[in-house]
């Protein structure tokens, strides 16, 4: 693929179908946010102008994927569409056992239902919200072991998504290998800036896991973005096709969980892919209880067809060049506006360091959520907090804040153009001029698991 020699980013596609945006007035947004309990998850989508809440299930499908929808076989058992899906997942991952699910958290729930449990410890570079919740719901504990530079948000190190391999070996010895049912590498590392994991780190982690006979699993929702960043940033990979890099990533693990709503470019779906037939047998028993028959797993045949096509399209290097460069452009614009971000920009979005941007708001007043609310009030932009609302805990009546206070601006794939991003940068520029006037929030109603989805807040006094 020839590198793009021009300064202007162009989308490597033409727009074929359009959807109107939800323009609102400031008073309308004030009412909507108050009605939502200052939690943007509760906002009606038609009251949002630019929706950067998540890149999960918000992609635009291609004309070919829509053609696949029409080919969907909706037979209850043994549908042709399942075998198309199975072939695509096997070709990508190399794993023999392919289990469809309706989204990534279903794969997590199924896996931890028989691999988790009291006394177990799951180790990871960083568990994201639903992964941690499903580990803990099984009775196990989830421990994050990111590399130290992951916490230095201004450090431009290229692979801040890596797991700390020294800490990993110490943790396995401390807890006992028999009590560590698996190690998870989330690629890219969504909890800490969408940062990629290097191939060297995947390989070294696999070596440690093999030494202690602990299975290695990939949480691979953004595998293609991770593979492309390896191609861009890691020595020895510049000339290799992204698909080949992705297959090498998968080759070091015993299986993978995927929310297909990210890098499969679809609105719903996922899979659990394994090599262990005994694990797969137990997983399918759990699947039937909660998802459906093993050849559909809670998905329509049309969804299975669209996922199979998306797994092929996402490896198009012209698309990936545009995708990663768009995120970099967004990061550059925010940086120029005086907004501190997690450096370098990752694969699927830009993360604002709210703790640094709003130092006058303490962690217990949720600075990230305060910024999320101000983004919506000012410009109708919806983002998500990754901080003390999402990961903070109350133990024995004492509030323990998260180590980070971030705001993630996740870019849906093939949805927004450069002018949409320029508008969001302009909104941030306006907020930056008056950031010292922003107030924190207080929690009115909280929940023990996945608090950020259901919590209700109000402005702090």
C-alpha positions, 0 to 999 in steps of 0.5 A: 500500500502506497503511503498517503502523501497529502496533508488532508485526510480523506475518507476511503469511501463515499457516503451512500445512506445518510441519517439526520443529526439531532440539533438541540438548543441549550435549554433543551440540553439542560432539561435533557441532562437534568432528566438523565440524572447527569448521566449521559447513558440516560440521554435519548440519542435524538438529543445528541448531536455528535455521539462519541460515547462508544465505538461499540455497535455504532459503525456504518456497515458497507454496501457489501455487508448490507448485501450479506444481510439479504443472504442471511439464512435464518434456520434455527439450527445448522444455518448456512450463515453460521458456517460462513461465520465460522470459516471467517473466524477460523481463517482470522484466528486459527482457533478450531472451536467457534462459538457465536454470541450476541456481544462481547460480554456474553463471551466473558460471562460464559467463559468465567462461568466455568473458569472463574469462581471464588479463590481465583485471580484473573490477571490482565494488562487492564480489564475493561468495565464488563470484563472486570464485572463478569470476573467479579460476578463469578467470585474471582478477583481481577487484577490489572498489571499495566506497564508503569509508563501506562500511568504517565499520560504524557509519555509518548511510548508507542506500546503503553497497552503492554502488560508488565511481564515482571509483575505478571510473573510475580503475581502468578507465583504469589497467587499460585498458578493453579489459582490463576485460570487465565491471563487476558491481554486486551488489544488495544487497551481500552481502559488506559487510552486505547493503547496498543500491545506490542507483538514482543509483549504478546510473545513474552506473555505467552512464554511466561504463561506457558512456563506456568501452564496458565492459559493466555486469552486475547480480548480482541475487540480491536484486533485490527487497530492493534495489528496496524499500530504494530505495523506502524510502530514495531520494528520488523513489521512495517512490510508485513500485511496487517492480516498476517500480523493479526494471525501472529497475535492470535497464534500466541494465545489459547483463545479469544473473546471478541465483541464484533461490534468494534472491529467487525464493523457491525452493530451487534455480535461477537464470538468466543474462539478456542482450541480446547475442545473441553472448554468449548463443550462447557461453553456451548452448554452455557451458551444454550442456557442464555444465548441460544443454539450453538449455530446462532448464539443469540444472533440472526443469520444476517448478523453472522453474514455481516460479521464475516464480511466485516472481519475481511473489510477491517483488514483493508490497509487503506481503511486502517490508515484513514482510521488511525490518522483520523484519531491522530488528527483529533488528538492533534486538534485537542492538544492545540486547543490546550486540552491534555490527552493520553499520548500518543493517541490510540486506535479507536479514540482520544482520551482527555486527562480530566484530572489534569484539565480540571485540577480544582475538581477532586476525584470524589466530585467526578471531574471526568463526568463533570467534563462529560456533562459540560461537553453535552451542555455546550455542544451536544457532544456525548462522551464517556467517563473512565474514572472514579464513576466507572472504577471508583469503589466504596469500601467500609464507607470510605470512597476509593477513587480510580487512579485515572480520571479520563474522558474517552471520545470514541470514534464510530467507524466510517460514520463522522467526517473531518468537519464533525471532528473539527466541530468537537475540537471547537467545542473543547476550545470553548470549554478550555477558555472557562474550565476553571468555572466548571463544578463537580458532581455528587452521586445521588444513586449508585450501584455495586456493579457497572455503576456508570451505566445506571448511576444518577448524579446532581451538581455539587453544592 
